Amino acid sequence: NTHTSPTFKALTKIELPSILFFLGILMTIAAMESLGMIYGFGIQVQDTMDVNVFVTLLGIASAIIDNVPIVAASMGMFQFGADHEIWHLIAYAAGTGGSMLIIGSAAGVVAMGMEKISFFWYLRNISWLAVVGYLAGAGVFLLQQALL
């Protein structure tokens, strides 16, 4: 019986407003990319600051803005090769930076709803660990790049 399967139970807990929220954000990013706004912003960033510094700041922004649209936007911002180091840093920064606040990742938002985790509990108990981990990892990544 499919009505008692764990998969079906999990799917019934997904909130439609959350899905529509993420769909809306991704559609907004796609529209901005179609207009050339995202690429133009990427060019301005590369002219004004080091890309590694910008991506590290992008990871911090990922704590507030969900990491999925951050990565989607960054894919349109830069024109580096497929296996360039910057993509590794973007993946690290957005994924790990998104954990600094519970609202920074889709998984965190879902956990808030399903497990009733409060924003302030997460902020007091988990955020500082995520910040330390993020800064340590970003520091090691940037140090490796400087030594290579």
ZADO-1210 file (C-alpha; in nm, 4 decimals, padded with zeros to 6 digits):
<atoms>
<atom x="00.0000" y="00.0000" z="00.0000" code="ASN" pos="1"/>
<atom x="00.1613" y="00.3288" z="-00.1105" code="THR" pos="2"/>
<atom x="-00.0293" y="00.5366" z="00.1447" code="HIS" pos="3"/>
<atom x="00.1762" y="00.3962" z="00.4324" code="THR" pos="4"/>
<atom x="00.5203" y="00.4063" z="00.2732" code="SER" pos="5"/>
<atom x="00.7832" y="00.6269" z="00.4407" code="PRO" pos="6"/>
<atom x="00.8381" y="00.8106" z="00.1126" code="THR" pos="7"/>
<atom x="00.4717" y="00.9033" z="00.0838" code="PHE" pos="8"/>
<atom x="00.4661" y="01.0222" z="00.4470" code="LYS" pos="9"/>
<atom x="00.7738" y="01.2384" z="00.3884" code="ALA" pos="10"/>
<atom x="00.6240" y="01.3895" z="00.0738" code="LEU" pos="11"/>
<atom x="00.3053" y="01.4830" z="00.2579" code="THR" pos="12"/>
<atom x="00.5096" y="01.6938" z="00.5009" code="LYS" pos="13"/>
<atom x="00.6579" y="01.9124" z="00.2260" code="ILE" pos="14"/>
<atom x="00.5048" y="02.2565" z="00.2383" code="GLU" pos="15"/>
<atom x="00.3809" y="02.3977" z="-00.0912" code="LEU" pos="16"/>
<atom x="00.4688" y="02.7574" z="00.0081" code="PRO" pos="17"/>
<atom x="00.8338" y="02.6525" z="00.0533" code="SER" pos="18"/>
<atom x="00.8429" y="02.4936" z="-00.2906" code="ILE" pos="19"/>
<atom x="00.6840" y="02.8015" z="-00.4480" code="LEU" pos="20"/>
<atom x="00.9300" y="03.0271" z="-00.2629" code="PHE" pos="21"/>
<atom x="01.2336" y="02.8454" z="-00.4038" code="PHE" pos="22"/>
<atom x="01.0781" y="02.8251" z="-00.7494" code="LEU" pos="23"/>
<atom x="01.0155" y="03.2016" z="-00.7418" code="GLY" pos="24"/>
<atom x="01.3727" y="03.2771" z="-00.6383" code="ILE" pos="25"/>
<atom x="01.5170" y="03.0559" z="-00.9120" code="LEU" pos="26"/>
<atom x="01.2880" y="03.2126" z="-01.1722" code="MET" pos="27"/>
<atom x="01.4001" y="03.5584" z="-01.0592" code="THR" pos="28"/>
<atom x="01.7674" y="03.4586" z="-01.0924" code="ILE" pos="29"/>
<atom x="01.6974" y="03.3137" z="-01.4399" code="ALA" pos="30"/>
<atom x="01.5219" y="03.6351" z="-01.5480" code="ALA" pos="31"/>
<atom x="01.8103" y="03.8493" z="-01.4215" code="MET" pos="32"/>
<atom x="02.0561" y="03.6222" z="-01.6000" code="GLU" pos="33"/>
<atom x="01.8569" y="03.6492" z="-01.9258" code="SER" pos="34"/>
<atom x="01.8778" y="04.0270" z="-01.9003" code="LEU" pos="35"/>
<atom x="02.2563" y="04.0102" z="-01.8554" code="GLY" pos="36"/>
<atom x="02.2398" y="04.1636" z="-01.5078" code="MET" pos="37"/>
<atom x="02.4095" y="03.8721" z="-01.3318" code="ILE" pos="38"/>
<atom x="02.7003" y="03.8549" z="-01.5787" code="TYR" pos="39"/>
<atom x="02.7407" y="04.2351" z="-01.5676" code="GLY" pos="40"/>
<atom x="02.7590" y="04.2216" z="-01.1900" code="PHE" pos="41"/>
<atom x="03.0219" y="03.9466" z="-01.2115" code="GLY" pos="42"/>
<atom x="03.2349" y="04.1597" z="-01.4441" code="ILE" pos="43"/>
<atom x="03.2122" y="04.4570" z="-01.2054" code="GLN" pos="44"/>
<atom x="03.3115" y="04.2349" z="-00.9130" code="VAL" pos="45"/>
<atom x="03.6144" y="04.0995" z="-01.0956" code="GLN" pos="46"/>
<atom x="03.7226" y="04.4554" z="-01.1788" code="ASP" pos="47"/>
<atom x="03.6968" y="04.5773" z="-00.8193" code="THR" pos="48"/>
<atom x="03.8087" y="04.2903" z="-00.5950" code="MET" pos="49"/>
<atom x="03.9751" y="03.9515" z="-00.5834" code="ASP" pos="50"/>
<atom x="03.7311" y="03.6787" z="-00.6883" code="VAL" pos="51"/>
<atom x="03.8279" y="03.4582" z="-00.3924" code="ASN" pos="52"/>
<atom x="03.7406" y="03.7363" z="-00.1474" code="VAL" pos="53"/>
<atom x="03.4095" y="03.7942" z="-00.3229" code="PHE" pos="54"/>
<atom x="03.3178" y="03.4252" z="-00.3173" code="VAL" pos="55"/>
<atom x="03.4053" y="03.4080" z="00.0531" code="THR" pos="56"/>
<atom x="03.1699" y="03.7016" z="00.1135" code="LEU" pos="57"/>
<atom x="02.9128" y="03.5290" z="-00.1066" code="LEU" pos="58"/>
<atom x="02.9274" y="03.2352" z="00.1330" code="GLY" pos="59"/>
<atom x="02.8505" y="03.4655" z="00.4244" code="ILE" pos="60"/>
<atom x="02.5587" y="03.6094" z="00.2255" code="ALA" pos="61"/>
<atom x="02.4434" y="03.2513" z="00.1778" code="SER" pos="62"/>
<atom x="02.3525" y="03.2457" z="00.5461" code="ALA" pos="63"/>
<atom x="02.0745" y="03.4951" z="00.4717" code="ILE" pos="64"/>
<atom x="01.9922" y="03.4163" z="00.1103" code="ILE" pos="65"/>
<atom x="01.9367" y="03.0488" z="00.0365" code="ASP" pos="66"/>
<atom x="02.2431" y="02.8765" z="-00.1065" code="ASN" pos="67"/>
<atom x="02.0620" y="02.7356" z="-00.4118" code="VAL" pos="68"/>
<atom x="01.9957" y="03.0774" z="-00.5717" code="PRO" pos="69"/>
<atom x="02.3441" y="03.1940" z="-00.4662" code="ILE" pos="70"/>
<atom x="02.5004" y="02.9101" z="-00.6635" code="VAL" pos="71"/>
<atom x="02.2583" y="02.9606" z="-00.9539" code="ALA" pos="72"/>
<atom x="02.3506" y="03.3291" z="-00.9695" code="ALA" pos="73"/>
<atom x="02.7238" y="03.2621" z="-00.9431" code="SER" pos="74"/>
<atom x="02.7046" y="03.0195" z="-01.2360" code="MET" pos="75"/>
<atom x="02.5960" y="03.3115" z="-01.4528" code="GLY" pos="76"/>
<atom x="02.8434" y="03.5541" z="-01.2979" code="MET" pos="77"/>
<atom x="03.1693" y="03.3923" z="-01.3936" code="PHE" pos="78"/>
<atom x="03.3018" y="03.2497" z="-01.7191" code="GLN" pos="79"/>
<atom x="03.5707" y="03.0170" z="-01.5834" code="PHE" pos="80"/>
<atom x="03.6453" y="02.6694" z="-01.7181" code="GLY" pos="81"/>
<atom x="03.4448" y="02.3685" z="-01.6056" code="ALA" pos="82"/>
<atom x="03.6958" y="02.2482" z="-01.3427" code="ASP" pos="83"/>
<atom x="03.8352" y="02.5840" z="-01.2328" code="HIS" pos="84"/>
<atom x="03.9152" y="02.6176" z="-00.8610" code="GLU" pos="85"/>
<atom x="03.6580" y="02.8962" z="-00.8219" code="ILE" pos="86"/>
<atom x="03.3719" y="02.6462" z="-00.8661" code="TRP" pos="87"/>
<atom x="03.5095" y="02.4408" z="-00.5788" code="HIS" pos="88"/>
<atom x="03.5233" y="02.7516" z="-00.3601" code="LEU" pos="89"/>
<atom x="03.1693" y="02.8530" z="-00.4627" code="ILE" pos="90"/>
<atom x="03.0364" y="02.5065" z="-00.3769" code="ALA" pos="91"/>
<atom x="03.2119" y="02.5162" z="-00.0402" code="TYR" pos="92"/>
<atom x="03.1180" y="02.8759" z="00.0408" code="ALA" pos="93"/>
<atom x="02.7510" y="02.8503" z="-00.0504" code="ALA" pos="94"/>
<atom x="02.6987" y="02.5075" z="00.1024" code="GLY" pos="95"/>
<atom x="02.8817" y="02.5656" z="00.4280" code="THR" pos="96"/>
<atom x="02.8020" y="02.9362" z="00.4554" code="GLY" pos="97"/>
<atom x="02.4333" y="02.8560" z="00.4244" code="GLY" pos="98"/>
<atom x="02.4547" y="02.6668" z="00.7523" code="SER" pos="99"/>
<atom x="02.5531" y="02.9738" z="00.9550" code="MET" pos="100"/>
<atom x="02.1835" y="03.0555" z="00.9922" code="LEU" pos="101"/>
<atom x="01.9028" y="02.8010" z="00.9776" code="ILE" pos="102"/>
<atom x="01.7310" y="03.0035" z="00.7052" code="ILE" pos="103"/>
<atom x="02.0387" y="02.9851" z="00.4799" code="GLY" pos="104"/>
<atom x="01.9624" y="02.6436" z="00.3376" code="SER" pos="105"/>
<atom x="01.6580" y="02.4615" z="00.2112" code="ALA" pos="106"/>
<atom x="01.7317" y="02.1786" z="00.4538" code="ALA" pos="107"/>
<atom x="01.7360" y="02.4240" z="00.7431" code="GLY" pos="108"/>
<atom x="01.4032" y="02.5743" z="00.6445" code="VAL" pos="109"/>
<atom x="01.2495" y="02.2283" z="00.6165" code="VAL" pos="110"/>
<atom x="01.4012" y="02.1284" z="00.9525" code="ALA" pos="111"/>
<atom x="01.2474" y="02.4370" z="01.1128" code="MET" pos="112"/>
<atom x="00.9057" y="02.3245" z="00.9974" code="GLY" pos="113"/>
<atom x="00.9346" y="01.9511" z="01.0511" code="MET" pos="114"/>
<atom x="01.1353" y="01.9449" z="01.3736" code="GLU" pos="115"/>
<atom x="01.0083" y="02.2734" z="01.5194" code="LYS" pos="116"/>
<atom x="01.3603" y="02.4153" z="01.5575" code="ILE" pos="117"/>
<atom x="01.3439" y="02.7842" z="01.6398" code="SER" pos="118"/>
<atom x="01.5620" y="03.0388" z="01.4642" code="PHE" pos="119"/>
<atom x="01.6967" y="03.1725" z="01.7954" code="PHE" pos="120"/>
<atom x="01.7766" y="02.8276" z="01.9360" code="TRP" pos="121"/>
<atom x="01.9805" y="02.7564" z="01.6236" code="TYR" pos="122"/>
<atom x="02.1450" y="03.0984" z="01.6447" code="LEU" pos="123"/>
<atom x="02.2526" y="03.0416" z="02.0076" code="ARG" pos="124"/>
<atom x="02.3605" y="02.6781" z="01.9808" code="ASN" pos="125"/>
<atom x="02.4700" y="02.6028" z="01.6260" code="ILE" pos="126"/>
<atom x="02.5530" y="02.9220" z="01.4351" code="SER" pos="127"/>
<atom x="02.8823" y="02.9914" z="01.6097" code="TRP" pos="128"/>
<atom x="03.0035" y="02.6382" z="01.5255" code="LEU" pos="129"/>
<atom x="02.9075" y="02.6871" z="01.1627" code="ALA" pos="130"/>
<atom x="03.0869" y="03.0260" z="01.1496" code="VAL" pos="131"/>
<atom x="03.4069" y="02.8791" z="01.2964" code="VAL" pos="132"/>
<atom x="03.3912" y="02.5843" z="01.0558" code="GLY" pos="133"/>
<atom x="03.3202" y="02.8087" z="00.7574" code="TYR" pos="134"/>
<atom x="03.6064" y="03.0488" z="00.8303" code="LEU" pos="135"/>
<atom x="03.8500" y="02.7640" z="00.9008" code="ALA" pos="136"/>
<atom x="03.7593" y="02.5827" z="00.5795" code="GLY" pos="137"/>
<atom x="03.7708" y="02.8988" z="00.3681" code="ALA" pos="138"/>
<atom x="04.1066" y="02.9872" z="00.5224" code="GLY" pos="139"/>
<atom x="04.2503" y="02.6447" z="00.4409" code="VAL" pos="140"/>
<atom x="04.1156" y="02.6621" z="00.0851" code="PHE" pos="141"/>
<atom x="04.2621" y="03.0081" z="00.0254" code="LEU" pos="142"/>
<atom x="04.5929" y="02.9054" z="00.1837" code="LEU" pos="143"/>
<atom x="04.6118" y="02.6038" z="-00.0473" code="GLN" pos="144"/>
<atom x="04.5486" y="02.8304" z="-00.3463" code="GLN" pos="145"/>
<atom x="04.8220" y="03.0696" z="-00.2341" code="ALA" pos="146"/>
<atom x="05.0748" y="02.7865" z="-00.1935" code="LEU" pos="147"/>
<atom x="04.9992" y="02.6196" z="-00.5278" code="LEU" pos="148"/>
</atoms>
